Structures are given as C-alpha cells and as structure tokens.
Amino acid sequence: MAAKDKLAIYQALAIMFPLSARDQALEQRKAGRTVADVARWVCLPIPLVKMVMGDEWPELRQDLLDKFGE
C-alpha cells in the first residue's frame, strides 16, 4: 500500500473513531471486553482498533488532523 493511501486511512480513522469512542472502548477493555469485541462495536479491523487504543494515538491523531487541515 502506498504511503499516501496509509496516510488517508489514518486520517479517516481519526474521524471514524473519535476520542470519545476511544474512551468508551478503553473502559470496555477495563471491564473485560476483548479487542475483538471493541472492533465489532466500532466496525473496524482489529489492527486499526489496537492502534487507536494505544498510548501514542492521541498525539498521532492530533498531528494527523493538523496536517489534514493544511
């Protein structure tokens, strides 16, 4: 996959999986739900859900959205 395609996916992911949904997903994980459960809930592939639920995502998301608006 080309770099521009990946960038577009990550930019879309920032919109399709907002921070409020991420917060809910993290709470679901604390309550014992699996990543697969969360992926079904947000209708996204597991690898993307894992990325969004990672510690680095909020900063990466902000960088993506800042660049998207340029």
C-alpha positions as CSV (number, residue, x, y, z in Angstrom):
1,M,0.0,0.0,0.0
2,A,1.3,3.4,-0.9
3,A,2.3,5.9,1.8
4,K,-0.4,8.3,0.7
5,D,-3.1,5.6,1.0
6,K,-1.9,4.7,4.5
7,L,-2.0,8.4,5.5
8,A,-5.5,8.7,4.2
9,I,-6.6,5.7,6.2
10,Y,-5.1,7.1,9.4
11,Q,-6.7,10.5,8.7
12,A,-10.1,8.8,8.2
13,L,-9.6,6.7,11.3
14,A,-9.1,9.9,13.4
15,I,-12.7,10.9,12.3
16,M,-14.3,7.4,12.3
17,F,-13.1,6.5,15.8
18,P,-13.3,9.8,17.7
19,L,-11.6,10.2,21.1
20,S,-14.9,9.9,22.9
21,A,-15.4,6.5,21.4
22,R,-11.8,5.6,22.2
23,D,-12.5,6.5,25.9
24,Q,-15.6,4.2,25.9
25,A,-13.5,1.4,24.2
26,L,-10.8,1.7,26.9
27,E,-13.5,1.5,29.6
28,Q,-14.9,-1.6,27.8
29,R,-11.4,-3.2,27.9
30,K,-11.1,-2.5,31.6
31,A,-14.4,-4.2,32.1
32,G,-13.1,-7.3,30.4
33,R,-14.1,-7.0,26.8
34,T,-11.7,-8.1,24.2
35,V,-10.1,-6.1,21.4
36,A,-12.3,-8.2,19.0
37,D,-15.4,-7.1,20.9
38,V,-14.4,-3.5,20.6
39,A,-13.6,-3.9,16.9
40,R,-17.1,-5.3,16.3
41,W,-18.6,-2.4,18.3
42,V,-16.8,0.2,16.2
43,C,-17.0,-1.8,12.9
44,L,-13.2,-1.5,12.2
45,P,-10.5,-4.1,11.7
46,I,-8.7,-5.3,14.9
47,P,-5.2,-3.9,13.9
48,L,-6.7,-0.4,13.5
49,V,-8.5,-0.7,16.8
50,K,-5.3,-1.7,18.5
51,M,-3.6,1.3,17.1
52,V,-6.3,3.7,18.2
53,M,-6.3,2.2,21.7
54,G,-2.5,2.6,22.0
55,D,-0.9,5.2,24.2
56,E,0.5,7.1,21.2
57,W,-2.7,7.5,19.3
58,P,-4.0,10.8,20.9
59,E,-0.8,12.7,19.9
60,L,-0.6,11.0,16.5
61,R,-4.3,11.8,15.9
62,Q,-3.7,15.4,16.6
63,D,-0.8,15.5,14.2
64,L,-2.8,13.9,11.5
65,L,-5.7,16.3,11.9
66,D,-3.4,19.3,12.0
67,K,-1.8,18.2,8.7
68,F,-5.2,17.3,7.2
69,G,-6.3,20.9,7.5
70,E,-3.3,22.4,5.7
